[in-house]
Amino acid sequence: MPELLLELFSEEIPARMQAKAADDLRRLVTDKLVAEGLVYEGAKAFATPRRLALTVHGIPARQPDLKTERRGPKVGAPDAAVQGFLKATGLKSLDEAKIQRDPKGDFYIGLIEKPGRDAIDVLAEILPVIIRTFPWPKSMRWGARSGRPGSLSWVRPLHAITATFGLETEEPDVVKFEVDGIETGQTTYGHRFMAPDAISVRRFEDYEAKLKAAKVILDPQARKDIIFADAKELTFAQGFELVEDQVLLDEVSGLVEWPVVMMGSFEAEYLAIPDEVIRATIRNNQKCFVVKDPKTGKLTNKFVLTANIEATDGGKVIVSGNERVIRPRLSDAKFFYETDLKTKLEDRLPKFEQIVFHEKLGTQAARIGRIERLAAEIAPLVGADGAKATRAAHLAKADLLTEVVGEFPEVQGLMGKYYALAQGEDGSVAAACEEHYKPQGPADRVPTDPVSVAVALADKIDTLVGFWAIDEKPTGSKDPYALRRAALGVIRLIAENGLRLSLTKVAASALAGLLVKPADATRLPSDLLAFFADRLKVQLREQGARHDLVDAVFALGGQDDLLMIVRRVEALGKFLESDDGKNLLAGTKRASNILSIEEKKDKRSFDGAPDAALYGLAEEKALAKAIGEVQAEASAAVAKEDFAAAMSAMAKLRPPVDAFFDKVRVNDDDAKVRENRLKLLNEIRSATRAVADFSKIQD
């Protein structure tokens, strides 16, 4: 079957836009093909700094013929309706229409036959529309073409369009169309400097091979692999180790079409700067990788760069040029760092009085004061020294006002640690200056030092309570203050450190420290707890656990100890994986369903203890006895926080519940017996609520 080759050749496409642009091109073209009845076998898109390319193979040579029926007016309808029907269907007379009988009458049916078109004609129609409406995040219009202003919006000036279509065994045809004066053809161009001449291409295999011969690696992943492998080999050969950076690798691969890896160096005096600052300087300003000594784990005065050309001098001029750029950047970073060290962290804090954190929540200084008070309250709950937690909270934000963090915001917190250590602060206080921001995502590590944990919890809970108080909650996909991330951070801090904490009480303490109060302050802790429940479900879902079990545990009410909730959910999950758990769930749900139906029918609930004197069957007596024993045993186990034992106790209900439903008819003819048996079913529901609300669990 034929294949399509499409290339859009332009000036340099920003690296950050390339991957999405390639994916958009593939999606837009293939979606349109399918919509036109041209179901393809496979498609793959590529991007380099100067081109977007797409190959789609297995496209039918022609659209299928379409036959559709169109319902017309009733037999005997006015002539105007009949003529409109004939015109719409292309029929010459009503003799060519069928008559379909319907309960509402007889109707004319017209058969419309639409012959399929050649696929190349369809492509010539859809491709220019896709190009003209391509969804670049930013685009531009440029100079005149053929004496008229350019009308095409493209990310950078578009120079050529290659579009061919045909069988592998035959010479492909050009898909003929033009966009803004640019006509399609079979001509592309190689590397800008090493092979700039025009290249005639036919189909994808030929296109990719000729580009490689012209010093262009089309596949972004292939360029990444080359850069990574060559960089590792180059550093290893000199006794060093590459500091891997996937984000930088993705970006650098989008800056070159023919990657050539080289190594440069800088003066050893700059190694006095913290490693992270050196890395940020070299990474941000020159898109280069840093290198470390595998023996010490510290950075060396080397860096790895990726050129886009094979230089005749072995790259000496390129390396020298990068060194000339990096040297003054490192000099600036060294100056910033040394200047920062001259001012103590606490001496910077008065400036926060003039910096607004949020117009409704006051200044950054007020927020720091709230975090200090909350950290002091949380400290004894997490085993932290109260004085150290207060000191850490006092200093934790100070590095935001330093020169280094102003230049490189990504090292906030980390520089706070360095400056705190430099001024002789306790190690835990210094660590908390860095770690109180953590965890910032699912892959980020969770602090374990109690002082760091106390300050991290105080920071995140103050943020959550504050924005809840001013009704700035996340809505839909919008979360401008990263409140979902903050809640997940609190959950991980508590769960992974095994902390016992009443979120309701901590939230109430945080609320007390706010100057602004919500309209209904009593509801805020419970509303926030519901938000934590939703985030916990997300967390468990990502870990492969059942999120409905969170609902089953939270439905019991009064559950604000996240660690106990997690442990109860884990125990419930294991129980429901067993046969006893599955069968008890089925029996409990059956009891709940019967109760719901009968309560709706009788417009009453069946609360209260059953009357033992009305038990007429052994199965009723056995179930009543088992419920009493199990309820006491499970409640005692839950009180001891032994949830596994509570689930084991619940398992004892399975045989009497099974026997009850097998032998006992709930809706007995005797109204008193019926009511008593419904009360017994309610006892099953009440007994299982010692561990969870089984009605919330999905089958």
Backbone hydrogen bonds, N-H to C=O, Kabsch-Sander energy under -0.5 kcal/mol:
donor,donor_aa,acceptor,acceptor_aa,energy
3,E,166,G,-2.2
4,L,56,V,-3.1
5,L,164,T,-2.5
6,L,54,L,-2.5
7,E,162,T,-2.7
8,L,52,L,-2.9
9,F,7,E,-0.6
9,F,160,A,-2.6
10,S,50,R,-2.7
11,E,157,P,-1.8
13,I,49,P,-3.7
17,M,14,P,-1.7
18,Q,14,P,-0.7
18,Q,15,A,-0.9
19,A,15,A,-0.6
21,A,17,M,-2.2
22,A,18,Q,-2.5
23,D,19,A,-2.0
24,D,20,K,-3.0
25,L,21,A,-2.5
26,R,22,A,-2.1
27,R,23,D,-2.6
28,L,24,D,-3.0
29,V,25,L,-2.1
30,T,26,R,-2.3
31,D,27,R,-2.5
32,K,28,L,-1.6
33,L,29,V,-2.3
34,V,30,T,-2.4
35,A,31,D,-2.2
36,E,32,K,-1.4
37,G,34,V,-1.8
38,L,33,L,-2.9
39,V,37,G,-0.9
40,Y,38,L,-0.5
41,E,57,H,-2.1
42,G,57,H,-1.7
44,K,55,T,-2.3
46,F,53,A,-2.8
48,T,51,R,-2.5
51,R,48,T,-0.9
52,L,8,L,-1.7
53,A,46,F,-2.4
54,L,6,L,-2.7
55,T,44,K,-2.4
56,V,4,L,-1.8
57,H,42,G,-2.4
58,G,2,P,-0.7
59,I,2,P,-2.2
63,Q,117,R,-3.0
66,L,114,K,-3.0
68,T,112,I,-2.6
70,R,110,G,-3.1
72,G,108,Y,-3.6
75,V,106,D,-2.7
77,A,74,K,-1.9
82,V,78,P,-1.8
83,Q,79,D,-2.9
84,G,80,A,-2.0
85,F,81,A,-2.0
86,L,82,V,-2.4
87,K,83,Q,-2.3
88,A,84,G,-2.2
89,T,85,F,-2.0
90,G,86,L,-1.6
91,L,86,L,-0.9
96,E,93,S,-1.6
97,A,94,L,-1.3
98,K,109,I,-3.0
100,Q,98,K,-0.5
100,Q,107,F,-3.2
102,D,105,G,-1.1
105,G,102,D,-2.3
107,F,100,Q,-2.6
108,Y,73,P,-2.3
109,I,98,K,-3.1
110,G,70,R,-3.0
112,I,68,T,-3.6
112,I,110,G,-0.7
113,E,111,L,-0.6
114,K,66,L,-3.5
114,K,112,I,-0.6
119,A,61,A,-2.6
121,D,118,D,-0.8
122,V,118,D,-1.7
123,L,119,A,-2.7
124,A,120,I,-2.0
125,E,121,D,-0.9
125,E,122,V,-0.7
126,I,122,V,-2.3
127,L,123,L,-2.5
129,V,125,E,-0.6
130,I,126,I,-2.0
131,I,127,L,-2.4
132,R,128,P,-2.4
133,T,129,V,-1.6
134,F,131,I,-1.1
136,W,134,F,-1.9
140,M,154,W,-2.6
145,R,148,R,-3.0
148,R,145,R,-1.7
150,G,142,W,-0.8
154,W,140,M,-2.2
154,W,152,L,-0.7
159,H,9,F,-2.8
160,A,9,F,-1.8
161,I,183,E,-0.5
162,T,7,E,-2.5
163,A,161,I,-0.5
163,A,185,G,-1.8
164,T,5,L,-2.2
165,F,173,D,-2.6
166,G,3,E,-1.5
170,E,167,L,-1.1
173,D,165,F,-2.8
175,V,163,A,-2.2
176,K,174,V,-1.1
177,F,175,V,-0.5
179,V,182,I,-2.3
182,I,179,V,-2.1
183,E,181,G,-0.7
184,T,177,F,-2.2
185,G,161,I,-1.7
188,T,199,I,-2.7
190,G,195,A,-0.7
190,G,197,D,-1.2
191,H,214,A,-2.5
195,A,191,H,-1.3
199,I,188,T,-3.1
201,V,186,Q,-3.0
201,V,199,I,-0.5
207,Y,203,R,-2.9
208,E,204,F,-3.2
209,A,205,E,-1.8
210,K,206,D,-2.3
211,L,207,Y,-2.2
212,K,208,E,-2.0
213,A,209,A,-2.1
214,A,210,K,-1.2
215,K,212,K,-1.6
216,V,211,L,-1.9
217,I,257,E,-3.0
218,L,216,V,-0.8
223,R,219,D,-1.8
224,K,220,P,-2.3
225,D,221,Q,-2.5
226,I,222,A,-2.1
227,I,223,R,-2.5
228,F,224,K,-2.9
229,A,225,D,-2.5
230,D,226,I,-2.6
231,A,227,I,-2.4
232,K,228,F,-2.3
233,E,229,A,-2.3
234,L,230,D,-2.6
235,T,231,A,-2.2
236,F,232,K,-2.4
237,A,233,E,-2.2
238,Q,234,L,-0.7
238,Q,235,T,-0.7
239,G,236,F,-1.9
240,F,235,T,-3.0
241,E,292,K,-2.2
243,V,290,V,-2.1
244,E,242,L,-0.9
249,L,245,D,-2.4
250,D,246,Q,-2.4
251,E,247,V,-1.8
252,V,248,L,-3.1
253,S,249,L,-2.2
254,G,250,D,-0.6
254,G,251,E,-1.1
255,L,252,V,-2.0
256,V,252,V,-0.6
260,V,307,A,-2.1
262,M,305,L,-2.5
264,G,303,F,-2.8
266,F,301,N,-2.0
270,Y,267,E,-1.5
271,L,268,A,-2.0
272,A,269,E,-1.3
273,I,270,Y,-1.8
277,V,274,P,-1.0
278,I,274,P,-1.9
279,R,275,D,-2.8
280,A,276,E,-2.3
281,T,277,V,-2.5
282,I,278,I,-2.5
283,R,279,R,-2.7
284,N,280,A,-2.6
285,N,281,T,-1.9
286,Q,282,I,-1.5
287,K,283,R,-1.3
288,C,282,I,-1.4
289,F,304,V,-2.6
291,V,302,K,-1.0
292,K,241,E,-2.9
293,D,298,K,-3.1
297,G,293,D,-3.2
300,T,291,V,-2.9
303,F,264,G,-2.2
304,V,289,F,-2.8
305,L,262,M,-2.3
307,A,260,V,-3.3
307,A,305,L,-0.5
311,A,309,I,-1.0
314,G,311,A,-1.3
316,K,313,D,-0.7
319,V,315,G,-2.8
320,S,316,K,-2.6
321,G,317,V,-2.4
322,N,318,I,-2.1
323,E,319,V,-2.4
324,R,320,S,-2.2
325,V,321,G,-1.3
326,I,322,N,-2.6
327,R,323,E,-2.4
329,R,325,V,-1.0
330,L,326,I,-2.6
331,S,327,R,-2.1
332,D,328,P,-2.3
333,A,329,R,-2.3
334,K,330,L,-2.6
335,F,331,S,-2.1
336,F,332,D,-2.8
337,Y,333,A,-2.6
338,E,334,K,-2.6
339,T,335,F,-2.4
340,D,336,F,-2.6
341,L,337,Y,-1.7
342,K,338,E,-0.5
342,K,339,T,-1.2
343,T,340,D,-1.6
348,R,344,K,-0.5
348,R,345,L,-1.5
349,L,345,L,-0.6
349,L,346,E,-0.8
351,K,348,R,-1.4
352,F,349,L,-2.1
353,E,350,P,-1.6
354,Q,351,K,-1.6
355,I,352,F,-1.0
356,V,354,Q,-0.6
357,F,362,G,-1.8
358,H,362,G,-1.8
361,L,358,H,-1.2
362,G,358,H,-1.3
364,Q,352,F,-0.7
364,Q,355,I,-3.1
365,A,352,F,-1.3
367,R,363,T,-1.9
368,I,364,Q,-2.4
369,G,365,A,-2.1
370,R,366,A,-1.9
371,I,367,R,-2.6
372,E,368,I,-2.4
373,R,369,G,-2.1
374,L,370,R,-2.5
375,A,371,I,-2.8
376,A,372,E,-2.1
377,E,373,R,-1.5
378,I,374,L,-2.4
379,A,375,A,-2.3
381,L,378,I,-1.1
382,V,378,I,-1.1
382,V,379,A,-1.1
383,G,379,A,-0.5
384,A,379,A,-2.9
389,A,385,D,-2.5
390,T,386,G,-2.3
391,R,387,A,-2.4
392,A,388,K,-2.8
393,A,389,A,-2.4
394,H,390,T,-1.9
395,L,391,R,-1.7
396,A,392,A,-1.9
398,A,395,L,-1.6
400,L,397,K,-1.9
401,L,398,A,-1.9
402,T,399,D,-1.7
406,G,402,T,-1.8
407,E,403,E,-1.7
408,F,404,V,-3.0
411,V,408,F,-2.0
412,Q,409,P,-1.8
414,L,412,Q,-1.3
415,M,411,V,-2.3
417,K,413,G,-1.8
418,Y,414,L,-1.9
419,Y,415,M,-2.9
420,A,416,G,-2.3
421,L,417,K,-2.5
422,A,418,Y,-2.2
423,Q,419,Y,-1.4
424,G,421,L,-1.6
425,E,420,A,-2.6
430,A,426,D,-2.5
431,A,427,G,-2.5
432,A,428,S,-2.1
433,C,429,V,-1.3
434,E,430,A,-1.0
434,E,431,A,-0.6
435,E,431,A,-3.0
436,H,432,A,-1.9
437,Y,434,E,-0.9
438,K,435,E,-1.5
444,D,441,G,-1.2
453,V,449,D,-2.5
454,A,450,P,-2.5
455,V,451,V,-2.2
456,A,452,S,-2.7
457,L,453,V,-2.6
458,A,454,A,-2.2
459,D,455,V,-2.7
460,K,456,A,-2.2
461,I,457,L,-2.8
462,D,458,A,-2.3
463,T,459,D,-1.7
464,L,460,K,-2.5
465,V,461,I,-2.9
466,G,462,D,-2.4
467,F,463,T,-2.3
468,W,464,L,-2.0
469,A,465,V,-2.4
470,I,466,G,-1.4
471,D,468,W,-1.3
472,E,467,F,-3.3
475,T,478,K,-1.8
478,K,475,T,-2.5
482,A,479,D,-2.1
486,A,482,A,-1.8
487,A,483,L,-2.3
488,L,484,R,-2.4
489,G,485,R,-2.1
490,V,486,A,-2.2
491,I,487,A,-2.3
492,R,488,L,-2.5
493,L,489,G,-2.5
494,I,490,V,-2.3
495,A,491,I,-3.0
496,E,492,R,-2.4
497,N,493,L,-0.8
498,G,494,I,-0.5
498,G,495,A,-0.7
499,L,494,I,-2.5
501,L,499,L,-0.7
503,L,501,L,-0.9
503,L,560,D,-2.3
506,V,502,S,-2.3
507,A,503,L,-2.8
508,A,504,T,-2.0
509,S,505,K,-2.1
510,A,506,V,-2.3
511,L,507,A,-2.3
512,A,508,A,-1.8
513,G,509,S,-0.9
513,G,510,A,-0.6
514,L,511,L,-1.4
521,A,518,P,-0.6
523,R,520,D,-1.2
524,L,520,D,-0.7
527,D,523,R,-2.6
528,L,524,L,-2.8
529,L,525,P,-2.0
530,A,526,S,-1.9
531,F,527,D,-1.5
532,F,528,L,-2.1
533,A,529,L,-2.1
534,D,530,A,-1.9
535,R,531,F,-2.3
536,L,532,F,-2.7
537,K,533,A,-1.9
538,V,534,D,-1.8
539,Q,535,R,-2.5
540,L,536,L,-2.7
541,R,537,K,-2.5
542,E,538,V,-2.2
543,Q,539,Q,-1.2
544,G,541,R,-1.4
545,A,540,L,-3.1
547,H,545,A,-0.6
549,L,546,R,-0.9
550,V,547,H,-0.9
551,D,547,H,-1.0
552,A,548,D,-1.8
553,V,549,L,-1.8
554,F,550,V,-3.0
555,A,551,D,-2.1
556,L,553,V,-1.4
557,G,554,F,-1.9
560,D,558,G,-1.0
562,L,501,L,-0.5
562,L,560,D,-0.9
565,I,561,D,-2.1
566,V,562,L,-2.7
567,R,563,L,-2.3
568,R,564,M,-2.5
569,V,565,I,-2.7
570,E,566,V,-2.4
571,A,567,R,-2.3
572,L,568,R,-2.6
573,G,569,V,-2.7
574,K,570,E,-2.1
575,F,571,A,-2.2
576,L,572,L,-2.5
577,E,573,G,-0.7
577,E,574,K,-0.6
578,S,574,K,-0.5
578,S,575,F,-1.3
581,G,575,F,-0.7
582,K,578,S,-2.4
583,N,579,D,-2.7
584,L,580,D,-2.5
585,L,581,G,-2.3
586,A,582,K,-2.1
587,G,583,N,-2.6
588,T,584,L,-3.0
589,K,585,L,-2.7
590,R,586,A,-2.1
591,A,587,G,-2.4
592,S,588,T,-2.6
593,N,589,K,-2.7
594,I,590,R,-2.3
595,L,591,A,-2.4
596,S,592,S,-2.5
597,I,593,N,-2.2
598,E,594,I,-2.6
599,E,595,L,-3.2
600,K,596,S,-2.0
601,K,597,I,-2.2
602,D,598,E,-3.0
603,K,599,E,-1.3
604,R,599,E,-1.3
612,A,610,P,-0.7
614,L,611,D,-1.8
615,Y,612,A,-1.5
616,G,614,L,-0.7
620,E,617,L,-0.5
621,K,617,L,-1.7
622,A,618,A,-2.8
623,L,619,E,-2.0
624,A,620,E,-2.5
625,K,621,K,-2.3
626,A,622,A,-2.4
627,I,623,L,-2.7
628,G,624,A,-1.9
629,E,625,K,-2.2
630,V,626,A,-3.2
631,Q,627,I,-2.8
632,A,628,G,-1.7
633,E,629,E,-2.4
634,A,630,V,-3.4
635,S,631,Q,-2.2
636,A,632,A,-2.0
637,A,633,E,-2.0
638,V,634,A,-2.7
639,A,635,S,-2.3
640,K,636,A,-1.4
641,E,638,V,-1.5
642,D,637,A,-3.0
643,F,641,E,-1.0
646,A,642,D,-1.7
647,M,643,F,-2.1
648,S,644,A,-2.0
649,A,645,A,-2.1
650,M,646,A,-2.0
651,A,647,M,-1.8
652,K,648,S,-0.6
652,K,649,A,-1.2
653,L,650,M,-2.0
654,R,651,A,-1.2
657,V,653,L,-2.4
658,D,654,R,-2.7
659,A,655,P,-2.5
660,F,656,P,-2.3
661,F,657,V,-2.2
662,D,658,D,-1.5
663,K,659,A,-2.1
664,V,660,F,-2.8
666,V,664,V,-0.7
668,D,666,V,-2.3
671,A,669,D,-0.6
674,R,670,D,-2.7
675,E,671,A,-2.5
676,N,672,K,-2.3
677,R,673,V,-2.5
678,L,674,R,-2.2
679,K,675,E,-2.1
680,L,676,N,-1.6
681,L,677,R,-2.0
682,N,678,L,-2.0
683,E,679,K,-1.4
684,I,680,L,-1.4
685,R,681,L,-1.8
686,S,682,N,-2.4
687,A,683,E,-2.6
688,T,684,I,-2.2
689,R,685,R,-1.1
690,A,687,A,-1.4
691,V,688,T,-2.0
692,A,688,T,-2.1
693,D,552,A,-2.5
694,F,692,A,-1.1
696,K,693,D,-2.0
697,I,694,F,-1.3
